[in-house]
Amino acid sequence: MAGLGMSGPRSGFTVRRRLGLSVAGLTAVLALVLTACAQSPSGQGDRNPDSPPLAGPGPGAESSAVGLVNLWRVSGAEGEEPDTWLRLDVPDFQLWRGCGMIQGSWQATEGLFLASTYGASGECVTGATLPRVAWLESVTGYRAAGDGWTLSDSNGAVVATLTLDGGPDPIQTAAEFYTEPPVITDKIREEFRQPAPLPRGFTPATPENLAGR
């Protein structure tokens, strides 16, 4: 399918969309992970409709995923050169290569990670197709490693290491702030807040007890 060229007023880079995971798609996938389905304890299904609502459990704890938000040097990723950086903002990422910048969307929960590319700038734009970032799109998990992180695939194999080490030079086709670490705001912290624990008397649903419903 041919790509559709677009230009952003802030970033100044060319975007070519392709069939694949989008921000909405990633959010939908992780919503299934984050959502805690629950069964009502015995007797609560017949509560008086005029009764006051059950007290909620309050907000959940902040996820360690917020620590991923930064500008990282990428090491050990197949096909990448030494001067490669991954800027993880919310909800987008920017992968800096020698050709320019590749952009995409990502989501993370406590230990889970998903990413998908959707745009490129500079010499990374090649015809109607996007440059592939197969190693990043294969990532499903992450773990702390000193001051940085390791990214792993579904088999648990490490596909890349992220460390704090410099940053890319600005290019004409992307805004300069993309070469700097993003600011972690209160809104970003809320994005990564873990689901609140279930109230007392409720039990998490499992595939077994949902069968046939």
C-alpha positions as CSV (number, residue, x, y, z in Angstrom):
1,M,0.0,0.0,0.0
2,A,1.4,3.4,-0.9
3,G,2.3,5.8,1.9
4,L,0.6,9.1,2.5
5,G,3.0,12.1,2.9
6,M,2.2,14.6,5.7
7,S,4.1,17.4,7.3
8,G,3.9,18.6,10.9
9,P,4.0,22.3,11.8
10,R,6.1,21.8,14.9
11,S,8.5,19.0,13.9
12,G,8.9,19.9,10.2
13,F,9.5,16.3,9.3
14,T,7.8,14.1,6.7
15,V,5.5,11.4,7.9
16,R,4.6,8.3,5.9
17,R,1.8,6.2,7.4
18,R,1.6,2.5,6.8
19,L,-0.7,-0.3,7.7
20,G,0.2,-1.5,11.2
21,L,-0.1,-0.8,14.9
22,S,-1.2,2.8,15.6
23,V,-1.3,4.7,18.9
24,A,-4.9,3.7,19.2
25,G,-4.0,0.1,18.5
26,L,-1.3,0.0,21.1
27,T,-3.5,1.6,23.6
28,A,-6.2,-0.9,23.0
29,V,-3.8,-3.8,23.4
30,L,-2.4,-2.5,26.7
31,A,-5.9,-1.6,27.9
32,L,-6.5,-5.4,28.0
33,V,-3.4,-5.8,30.1
34,L,-4.2,-3.0,32.5
35,T,-7.9,-3.7,33.0
36,A,-8.6,-5.8,36.0
37,C,-11.8,-7.7,35.5
38,A,-13.4,-8.7,38.7
39,Q,-16.2,-10.9,40.0
40,S,-18.6,-9.6,42.6
41,P,-18.5,-11.4,45.9
42,S,-21.5,-13.4,46.9
43,G,-24.6,-11.4,47.7
44,Q,-23.4,-8.1,46.3
45,G,-25.1,-8.6,43.0
46,D,-28.5,-8.0,44.7
47,R,-27.6,-4.7,46.4
48,N,-30.3,-2.1,46.9
49,P,-30.1,0.4,44.1
50,D,-30.6,3.2,46.6
51,S,-27.5,2.1,48.6
52,P,-24.4,4.3,48.5
53,P,-21.8,3.2,46.0
54,L,-19.0,0.9,47.2
55,A,-15.9,2.8,48.2
56,G,-13.2,2.7,45.6
57,P,-9.7,1.4,46.3
58,G,-8.0,4.8,45.5
59,P,-5.3,5.5,42.8
60,G,-2.7,2.9,42.0
61,A,1.0,3.2,42.5
62,E,3.3,4.8,40.0
63,S,4.7,2.4,37.5
64,S,8.4,1.9,37.0
65,A,7.7,2.5,33.2
66,V,7.9,6.3,33.9
67,G,11.7,5.8,34.2
68,L,11.8,4.9,30.5
69,V,11.0,8.5,29.6
70,N,14.3,10.0,28.6
71,L,16.9,10.2,25.7
72,W,18.9,7.0,25.5
73,R,21.9,5.8,23.6
74,V,21.0,2.4,22.0
75,S,23.6,-0.4,22.2
76,G,23.5,-4.0,21.0
77,A,20.5,-3.5,18.7
78,E,20.8,-5.5,15.4
79,G,21.5,-3.3,12.4
80,E,22.0,-0.1,14.4
81,E,25.2,2.0,14.3
82,P,27.0,3.1,17.5
83,D,25.5,6.7,17.3
84,T,21.9,5.7,17.6
85,W,19.6,7.3,20.2
86,L,16.0,6.5,21.3
87,R,14.0,9.3,22.7
88,L,11.0,8.0,24.7
89,D,8.4,10.6,25.2
90,V,4.6,10.1,25.8
91,P,3.0,8.8,23.6
92,D,5.6,9.0,20.9
93,F,9.2,7.9,20.4
94,Q,12.0,9.3,18.1
95,L,14.8,6.9,17.0
96,W,17.8,8.8,15.8
97,R,20.0,7.2,13.1
98,G,22.6,8.6,10.8
99,C,19.9,9.2,8.1
100,G,17.8,11.3,10.4
101,M,14.8,10.5,12.7
102,I,12.2,7.7,12.7
103,Q,9.1,8.3,14.8
104,G,6.5,6.0,16.3
105,S,4.2,5.3,19.2
106,W,4.8,3.2,22.3
107,Q,3.1,2.1,25.5
108,A,4.4,0.3,28.6
109,T,3.0,-1.2,31.8
110,E,4.9,-2.6,34.7
111,G,7.3,-4.8,32.8
112,L,5.5,-4.9,29.4
113,F,6.5,-2.8,26.3
114,L,5.0,-2.3,22.8
115,A,6.2,0.0,20.0
116,S,5.3,0.7,16.4
117,T,6.8,3.1,13.8
118,Y,4.7,5.4,11.7
119,G,7.0,8.2,10.3
120,A,10.4,9.3,9.3
121,S,12.4,12.4,8.5
122,G,15.6,13.5,6.6
123,E,17.3,10.8,4.5
124,C,15.4,8.1,6.5
125,V,12.5,8.7,4.1
126,T,13.0,6.3,1.2
127,G,10.2,6.3,-1.4
128,A,6.8,5.1,-0.2
129,T,8.1,2.7,2.5
130,L,9.2,3.3,6.0
131,P,12.6,2.1,7.3
132,R,12.2,-1.0,9.4
133,V,13.0,-1.0,13.1
134,A,12.5,-4.7,13.6
135,W,14.4,-5.0,16.9
136,L,12.3,-2.2,18.5
137,E,9.0,-3.7,17.3
138,S,10.0,-7.1,18.7
139,V,10.4,-5.7,22.2
140,T,7.8,-6.9,24.7
141,G,9.5,-6.3,28.0
142,Y,12.1,-4.2,29.8
143,R,14.3,-4.4,33.0
144,A,16.4,-1.9,34.9
145,A,20.2,-2.2,34.3
146,G,22.2,0.3,36.4
147,D,21.2,3.8,35.3
148,G,19.6,2.5,32.1
149,W,17.4,-0.4,30.8
150,T,17.5,-3.6,28.8
151,L,14.8,-4.3,26.2
152,S,13.9,-7.9,25.6
153,D,11.7,-9.9,23.2
154,S,9.0,-12.4,23.9
155,N,11.6,-15.1,24.4
156,G,13.3,-13.1,27.1
157,A,16.4,-12.4,24.9
158,V,17.9,-8.9,25.3
159,V,17.6,-7.1,22.0
160,A,19.0,-3.7,23.0
161,T,20.5,-1.8,26.0
162,L,19.6,1.9,26.8
163,T,22.1,4.1,28.5
164,L,22.4,7.8,29.3
165,D,25.2,9.0,26.9
166,G,25.0,12.2,24.9
167,G,22.5,12.9,22.2
168,P,22.0,13.4,18.4
169,D,22.9,16.6,16.5
170,P,19.9,18.7,15.3
171,I,18.8,18.3,11.7
172,Q,16.9,20.7,9.5
173,T,13.8,18.4,9.1
174,A,13.0,18.0,12.8
175,A,12.5,20.5,15.7
176,E,15.6,20.9,17.9
177,F,13.7,19.8,21.1
178,Y,13.7,16.3,19.7
179,T,17.5,16.2,20.4
180,E,16.8,16.8,24.1
181,P,15.4,14.6,26.9
182,P,11.6,15.0,27.4
183,V,10.3,16.6,30.6
184,I,8.5,14.2,32.9
185,T,5.3,16.1,33.9
186,D,2.5,15.1,36.3
187,K,0.4,14.2,33.2
188,I,3.1,11.7,32.1
189,R,3.2,10.2,35.6
190,E,-0.5,9.7,35.5
191,E,-0.2,7.9,32.2
192,F,2.0,5.3,33.8
193,R,0.1,4.9,37.0
194,Q,-0.7,1.3,37.8
195,P,-4.3,0.0,38.1
196,A,-5.7,0.4,41.6
197,P,-6.0,-2.8,43.6
198,L,-9.4,-4.5,43.7
199,P,-11.6,-3.8,46.7
200,R,-11.8,-6.4,49.4
201,G,-14.2,-9.2,48.6
202,F,-13.4,-9.1,44.8
203,T,-11.2,-11.5,43.0
204,P,-9.4,-11.0,39.7
205,A,-11.0,-12.8,36.7
206,T,-9.0,-15.6,35.0
207,P,-9.5,-17.2,31.6
208,E,-10.8,-20.3,33.4
209,N,-13.7,-18.6,35.3
210,L,-14.5,-16.4,32.2
211,A,-15.0,-19.4,30.0
212,G,-18.5,-19.6,28.5
213,R,-19.5,-16.1,29.6
